[in-house]
Amino acid sequence: MTQHESVVEKANKLVDQLVEWRRLFHQYPELSFQEFRTSRFVAEALRDIAGVKVEVGIGVDTSVIGTLSSGEGPTIALRADMDALPIKEENLVPYASKNAGVMHACGHDAHTSILLGVAHVLGEMFQKGDLQGTVKFIFQPAEENTDQHGLTGSPYMIQAGAYEGVDAAIALHMCPWLHVGAVQINDGFSMANIDVFQGKIQGTGGHAAYPELGTDPVWMLAPVLQALYGMVSRRVSALDAGVVSVGQVHAGTASNILPSEVLIEGTIRSYTPEVRELLSVELNTAFSIVENFGGGYSLNIEKGEPALKNSPVINTWISQTIQEEFSDFSIIKRPFGMGGEDFGYVTAKLPGAMFFLGCGQKDGGRRDLHTPIFDLDENCLPTGVAILSKTAMKFLKGEVTL
């Protein structure tokens, strides 16, 4: 790399290394809180970059933070998640998962590889004295799943001080519904609050031949489900985002026995705090219907990760970078959907933004996130490196401000 190379040229020179890293991570995926091999590799790769201070185990045993600093100046954090999903891969590719029943089906292998590439690009610039300030490369475990305390990796790292002193934070996400050459950006709430509920409808149970002698919670289930599925359309404004879905219903042990209880589990998704609270209240109202039929109920709602709220200012930096370095790219402005993203904990604490990077393969098939056939066009890797690197550079050089 020479002093006069553009950031895109620097990123493109890393393409073989990026592909090698991504395929290695893809072959050896690890579940949430179990990213031991991945984190060891990341830590060693960061130690090979001159000037990078490496910390491990901040908040979570498998976390890794690399820091480049020249002293006084602004501080920006760039974050990548490292964990995989409990999915059996169906892709017939040389780099398919070697860990049975575990797969990088959400692109975290690409996120990790891209951030390592950014560390190389910015590391050289720090060595030359071209940048003033601090960059923290945060490799976060456990984005996909929670532990026994109901927490993912992000809140643990925040509590441990990983983002202390950080002025702004940026992350990216693979986007298979867009091809390379397109980026999706959205201001404000862009991914959902994630809450989980466990409800129990209680009756007396009894002999199935004599239902009149007791109270049947299976019979009561119907009006509860009707109320649950009507909550959003009749209680939430059509201008607001909200979803309530039931994922599990369990009841009974035999065909001639009325059970004494029915268990229901599901998820509640929303964007704004107001809708989040409204849906919790309405959920309780839906279950209380059973009292009109002689039944009882209990309800527990577990508050999960907060909605991802993107800073319009930081989105402007990202958009400027894309327009400057990739003038032929399309920038699509719309929310990312009702999925969850624990980077939302970060954007609730400080100015931050996540953008979705087009990675869809051009074979005409759908390779959606969280499916056994998810895969990506690896041409997106240097693109991601260039966008993150240049945006961080603009902030450290004072070309953009909060």
N, C-alpha and C positions, 0 to 999 in steps of 0.2 A: 504494500500500500504506500502510495506517495502522498505528500502533503496536499497536492492539488487534485487528488481524486475526490469525486463527489461521494456523498454518503451512499448513494445507490451503487456506485462502482465498488465501494468497499464491501457492501453487503453481498453483491453478486460474486465477489471473489471468494466468499465463504460458502457458496452453494453446495459444493461437494461435502464439506464438513457438516453443514446443516442437515443434509439428507442422511449422512452417516449417523449423526446423533439421533435424529428423529426415528430412524429405523431400529436403532439399538433400543431406544426407550420403548418402541412399539412391540418389540419381541419379548421384552421382559417387563410387562406391566405389573403394577402393584396396587393393591386396594388402599383405601383411606387409612391413614395412621400406620401403614405397613411399608412405606416407600424407602426402605433401608438401602437397597441396591441403588436406586435412583439418586437418592440424596448423597450417597458416598461418591458416585460418579460426578454429580454436579459440583460438589465441594472440591474434588480434585481438579476438575476442569477449570474452576475459578482460580485455584491456586497457581495454575499455569500462566495466568494473565498478570503481567507486571503491575504492581501497585494496588491490587485488589486485596482488601482485608476480608477474611472469610470467618463467619460465625455459624455454628451449627447448634441445633437443639433449642432455639429461641421460641419458647411457648409450646412447641411440639418437638419430640425427639428427632423427627425426620425433617425438620425445617432447615433451610440453608439461606443465609444472607451474605451477599458479597457487596462490599462498599468501596467505591472510588471517591476520593476527596482531595481537593487542593486547598482546603481550609475554608476561609470566609466565602460566603456566597449562598445562593438558594440551594435547597435540597429537594430532589425529586425521587420518588420511589416508582420502580417498574416491577410489576408483579406477574409471575407465572405460577399456575397450579400444576402439580406433578402426579396426582393419583389417577387410577383407572377405575373401571366399572366391573361388576360381577356379571359379565356377558361372555358367552362362548363365541369366539370369532368364526365367521364363515367365509372370510376372504381367502382366496387361493393365491397368495402372494408370498414371495420368498421371505418377507419380513413379518409374517403372521405371528401372532402371539404364541409363545412357547409355554406360557403359564396357563394351565387348563382352567377354563371358566373365568378368565380375567382378560380384559381387553381395553385398550385405549380407544374407546368409542365416542369420545367427546373432544379429542384433539389436544389433550394435555401434553402428549408427547411432542407435538408441534410447538405448543406454547413454551415448553421448557427449552427446546432447541433454539427457538427464536431468541429467547432472553439470553442464552449463552452467547449467541451471535452478537447481540447488542453489547454485551460486556466486552467482547473482543474489539468491536468498533470504537466504543467510547474509551476503552482502556488505552488504546493507542493515542487517542487525542489528549487524554490526561497526561500521558507520558511526555507528549510534546509541549505541554503547557497551554494547549488551545482552549481549555475549559476551566471555568472557575466555579467552585461550589462542590456539591456532593450528589452522587447517584447511589441509591440503594437498590440492588437487584434482589428482590424477595421471591424466593422459590418456596411456595407454600404447599404443604401437604393437605390432604383431606378436605378438598372442596366438595366432593360428591356425596359424602356420607357423614353422619354424626357419630359421636361416641356414646358411652352410657350416660353422659350428662346432657345429651341432646345438642352438642356443639360441634361445629366443623373446625377446620384449622385456623381460619381467619381470626375469630375472636380470641383464640388463645395467643396468637402472635401479637395482636393488638395489645392485649393485657400484659404481655411480656415486654412491651416497649419497642416492638419492631418498627413502628411508624412514628415514634417520638421525634420531634424536630423536623418532620417531613412537611413541606409546604404544599406539595401536589403529588398525586398518584395516578398512574395510567396502567391499564391492562388491555389485552386484546383477547378475542375469542374466535375460534374457527367458525366459519359460516358456510355450510355446504349448499345452502339454497342460492348462493351467489358464486359466480365463477371468479377466477383470478382476474383482477382488473376492476373489481367493484368492492366497495366498503359500505357498511351500514353504520350510521351514526344517529343518536337520538339524544335530545336535551331532556333533562329532568328524569322522571321515573321511566325506566326502560325495561326492567325485569321485576318480577313480583316478590312481594312479601310471601313467605312460605310458612303456613301454620298447618299443624296436623291435629285432627280430633279423634278421640276414642269415645264412643257413646254406648250406653247399655240400656236397652229397653227391658223392664222387669215386669213379669207377670207371676201367676201362681203355678203355671204348668198344669199337667193333668193327663187324663186318658183321652186319646184322640177321638174316641167314640162319644165322649160326653163333654164337649167343649163348653156347654152351658154351666158346668159346675165350677169353672175357674176362669182365669183371664189368660188370654193367648197373646204373647208378645209378637208372634209372627204375624198375626192379624193386624196388630198395631203398627207393624213395620211399614205397611203400605202408605198410610197417611203421612208418616214421618218422612219417607222418601219423597213423596209428592211435595211436601213442604220444603225439603232440602233443595230439590231441583228447581223449585220456583222462587227461591230466595233472591237470586241475582236478577232475574227478569222482572220481578215485581217489587223489590225493595231497594235495588241499586239503580242509580240513574244510568240511562243508556249511554251517557257520555263518559262514564267511569268504567274502569276495568275490574272485573271480579269473576272468580270461578269457584264453585264448590263441587267436588267430585267424591263419590263413594268408591273406595277401592276394595273394601273387604266387608262381607257380611257372614257371620258365623252363628249357627243355631242348631240345636237338636242333636239327638243321638239315635233315634229310631223313627220309623214311619208311623207308629201308633202311640207315640208319646208327644204331648205338647210340651215344648221346652219352657223352662221358667225364665229364660232370658235370651235376648238376641244382642250380639255384639256387632257394632258398626264402626268402621274406621275409614277415614278419608282425608282429603286435603282441602285447604282454603287458600285461594290465591287472590291477591289484590295489589294495587299500586299505592294508593294513598293511605295514610294512617287513619283517615276518617272512614274509608270503606272497610279497612281491616277491622276496626272496632265495631262497625255496624254489622258485619257478617258474623262476628262472634256473638253479638246480642241476638241476632236472628236465628242462629244455630240453636241457641238455648230455647228460643220460642218454638222452633220446629219440634224439638224433642218433647217439650212440655205438653204437646197435643195428647200424648198417651194418657195423661191424667184424666182426660175426659172419657176414657174407655176402661178406667179402673186399674191402670198400670202405673208404674213408676219409672224413673230414669235417673241415670247419672251421666255426666258429661265432663270430659277433660280436654282442654285445648292447649296444645304445646306451641308456644310462640317460637318460630324458627327464624331463619335469616331475614333481615329487612330488605325492602325493595332496593334495587340498584338505582341510585339517583345520580345521573351524570351532570357534571358541571358544564353549562353552556360555554363558559370561557375556555375551559380545557378542550372541549370539542372544537372550538374555533381554531386552537393551535393545531389540532390533528388535521382538520380540514385544510388549513393553510399549507401544512407539510405535504399533504397529498396533491394539492393543486400545484405546488412548486416542483415536486419531484416526480409526480405521475400525472401529468396534465390530461392524459387520455382516460384516466380512471373515472368511473361513475361513483358518485356519493349518494347513497340512498338514505333518506331521512325518515325513519319510522321506528317505533318501539321494537324491541327484540322478541317480545312475546311474554307468556305467563310462566316461563321456566324460572328457576331460582339461580342465584349466583351469589356466593358468599363474599365476593368483592363489595357487595352492598354494605357490609359492616365497615369497610374502609371509607366508602363515599359518604357514610353517615357521620364519620369522624372528621374528615378533612376534604378539601376540594379534590375530586377525582373523576375519572371517566374511563369507560370501557368502550371499545369499538369492535365491530364484527368484521372480520377479514375474509373476503371471498376465497373459498378453497375448493369449490365444487369441481368434480371431474367432468370432462366433456364427453363422457361415453353415453350420455342420455339417460342413465339410470339414477334413481334417487338413493343417496347414501346418507340418510339423515343421522343426526346426532343420536346417540344412545341406541343404535341398531347394530346387529351383528355384522353388517356389511359396510359400516362407516369407513370411509377412506378419504384421502384428500389429494389434491393436485399440489405436489411439492414445490411447484413454482411460487407458491404463496410464501414460502419460508424466507427468502431474501427480501421479499416485499415487506413482510412484517418487521424484519430487522431494520430496514431503512426507515420505515415510518416511525417506529419507536425511537430509534437513534436520533433522527433529525428533530423530532419533537422535543426530546430531552435537551438536545443541543440548543435549540431556540430559547428554551427557558433559562438554561445556565448562562447563555450569552446575553440575556436581558432583551432579546428580540421580542419576547412576549411576556406579559405580566398578568398576575391575578387581579 
